[in-house]
Amino acid sequence: MTVDPIHQFEIKRFVDLLNVSGVQFSFTNAAVFMFGIVAIVFLFLTYATRGRTLVPGRAQSVAEMSYEFIAKMVRDSAGSQGMVFFPFVFTLFTFVLVANVVGLIPYTFTVTAHLVVTAALALLVIGTVIVYGFFKHGTHFLHLFVPSGVPGFLLPFLVVIEVVSFLSRPISLSLRLFANMLAGHIALKVFAFFVVGLASAGVVGWFGATLPFFMIVALTALELLVAVLQAYVFAVLTSIYLNDAIHPGH
């Protein structure tokens, strides 16, 4: 039996849309799942808030707790002024969370295990920081890279460090989510092949497959925790970065 844990991440073209200067634009399985994830979030929130009552039901409770959780996160990270970005952060959090959890279901597709997706989300965050920072503060936004109270001879070095640190944010933001989801799914696939391979060897193999089977159960629970934590970390870092656009001074 050939073990190919990478096959689950293969992009498959469903419909070719157009070709521009040799660049093919297609509707792929990744696009299908991303549309599906957006639809799941939209339908759930619509259902949960369709008949808001003083004593909420389960769906409404989940929606309200999610709202308060992200709202508190944004206020703690960026202050009350940061609430202007609440819809943005809430959308990113729910998209990443649902994408991570859906990817744990067998025979589905994990869009956040693709660097192009996580990089696009990270660039969207940093782009929002830059655009809003200059729109709100003009050139004063550049004070973000100039620490206060620093001796003049150290200032050029620290400015370079601050600029490099800022430019590395989208890299770390995208790689963290991508690497965690990719590694976990590869580990699950490898152990699943162990179970199938050993179980096909007969009675002795069934006993041998017990350990990797329990490892799959443990890894699935761990991956569910990682899926939630990575969505949380992505949202927290987004809020912290947006704080720099709102309060650019050191």
C-alpha positions, 0 to 999 in steps of 0.5 A: 500500500502506498502512503501518500499523505499529501494527496489530500491537499491536491487542488482539483479543477472543476470548471475552467473559467478563462485563460489570461495570457497563459494564466488559467482561472478555474473553479476548484475544490478549494473554491467550493469549500471556501464558498461552502464555509461562508454559506455555513457561517451565514446560514448558522448566524441567520438561523441563530438570530432569526427570532431573538428572544430574551431567553436564548436557545442553543443556537442563539446562545452560541451566536451571542457568546461568539459575538461577546468573545470577539468583541471583548478580544477586540476591545482588550487588544485595540480599545473601544476605537477598535470596535470599528474593526469588529465585523472584520475580525469576527468574519476572519475568526469564524471563517478560519474556525469553520474551515479548520473544523470542516477540514477534520471531517473525513473526505473533506478539504482543508483550505487553511492547509494551503499557504496561498489561502493563509497568505491571502488572509494575512496580506488582507490583514496587513493591507488593512492596517497600512491603508487605515493607518495612512487614511486615519493618521497620514504620515504620522502612521510612520511613527509606528516604526520610530520608538520614542525615547531612543538615543539618536545613534541607535534610532536608524538601527531600531527603525530598520528592526521595526520595519523588518518586524512589521514586514514579517508579520504576514509571513508569520501569521500565514505560516503559523496557521498553514503549518499547524493545519498541514502537519496535523492532517499529515500525521492523521493520514499516516496513522490511518494508513497504519491502521488499515495496513495492519488490520489487513494482515489478519488477526495479529494485525488487528491487535497491532492496529490498536495502538495507532487507532487510539493514536488517531483518536487522540490526534483527532481530539488534539487537532480539534483543539488546535483548530480552535486555538489557531482561529483564536490566535489568528484573530488575536494577532489581527486585533493587535496589528489593527491596534497599530493602525489605530494608535501608531505611536510608541 
